[in-house]
Amino acid sequence: MSAFLWVSAGLIAQMALIHTGGFVVAAAVLFTCVARGFGSARWLRDLVIGAVLAVLVFLFFVRFLNVNLPAGWLKPMLG
């Protein structure tokens, strides 16, 4: 699968997951697909890195900027 298709699949997955899965899940999946598009074969590592970055961004936007992002499935943990 080419890089363009991986990145496109990540964007489509983000659009599909943002309202149900929430920002963190959608961003982690997008990060994983983009990393795969750039040649990474370590999908689990990429998913964990994407999730950590997404949680940090989520907390920054929600706590400091007062922007409401969808928490989705992780709402009990993220508040």
C-alpha positions as CSV (number, residue, x, y, z in Angstrom):
1,M,0.0,0.0,0.0
2,S,1.5,3.3,-0.9
3,A,2.1,6.2,1.4
4,F,-0.7,8.2,0.0
5,L,-3.2,5.4,0.7
6,W,-2.0,5.0,4.3
7,V,-2.3,8.7,5.0
8,S,-5.7,8.8,3.3
9,A,-6.9,5.8,5.3
10,G,-5.7,7.5,8.5
11,L,-7.7,10.7,7.6
12,I,-10.8,8.7,6.8
13,A,-10.4,6.7,10.0
14,Q,-10.1,9.9,12.0
15,M,-13.3,11.3,10.5
16,A,-15.1,8.1,11.3
17,L,-13.7,7.8,14.9
18,I,-13.7,11.4,16.1
19,H,-17.3,11.4,17.3
20,T,-17.6,7.9,18.6
21,G,-14.0,7.0,19.7
22,G,-13.1,10.5,20.6
23,F,-10.1,12.8,19.8
24,V,-7.5,10.7,21.5
25,V,-8.4,7.4,19.7
26,A,-8.9,9.1,16.4
27,A,-5.6,11.0,16.6
28,A,-3.7,7.9,17.7
29,V,-5.0,5.9,14.7
30,L,-4.1,8.8,12.4
31,F,-0.6,9.0,13.8
32,T,-0.2,5.3,13.3
33,C,-1.4,5.4,9.7
34,V,0.8,8.4,8.8
35,A,3.9,6.7,10.4
36,R,3.2,3.6,8.4
37,G,2.9,5.8,5.3
38,F,6.3,7.2,6.0
39,G,7.7,3.6,6.2
40,S,7.5,2.6,9.9
41,A,6.7,-1.1,10.4
42,R,6.3,-0.9,14.2
43,W,2.6,-0.2,14.4
44,L,2.2,-0.9,18.2
45,R,5.0,1.5,19.1
46,D,3.5,4.1,16.7
47,L,0.1,3.6,18.3
48,V,1.4,4.1,21.8
49,I,3.4,7.3,20.8
50,G,0.3,8.6,19.0
51,A,-1.9,8.0,22.0
52,V,0.5,9.7,24.4
53,L,0.8,12.7,22.1
54,A,-3.0,12.8,21.6
55,V,-3.6,12.8,25.4
56,L,-1.2,15.6,25.9
57,V,-2.8,17.7,23.1
58,F,-6.3,16.8,24.4
59,L,-5.4,17.9,28.0
60,F,-3.8,21.1,26.8
61,F,-6.8,22.1,24.7
62,V,-9.4,21.2,27.3
63,R,-7.6,22.4,30.4
64,F,-5.7,25.5,29.2
65,L,-7.5,26.7,26.1
66,N,-11.0,25.7,27.2
67,V,-11.8,24.1,23.9
68,N,-14.2,21.2,24.0
69,L,-12.8,18.2,22.2
70,P,-14.8,14.9,22.1
71,A,-13.5,12.5,24.7
72,G,-15.4,9.5,23.3
73,W,-14.6,6.1,24.8
74,L,-12.0,7.5,27.2
75,K,-14.4,10.0,28.8
76,P,-14.3,8.2,32.2
77,M,-10.5,8.5,32.3
78,L,-10.1,12.0,30.8
79,G,-13.0,13.6,32.6
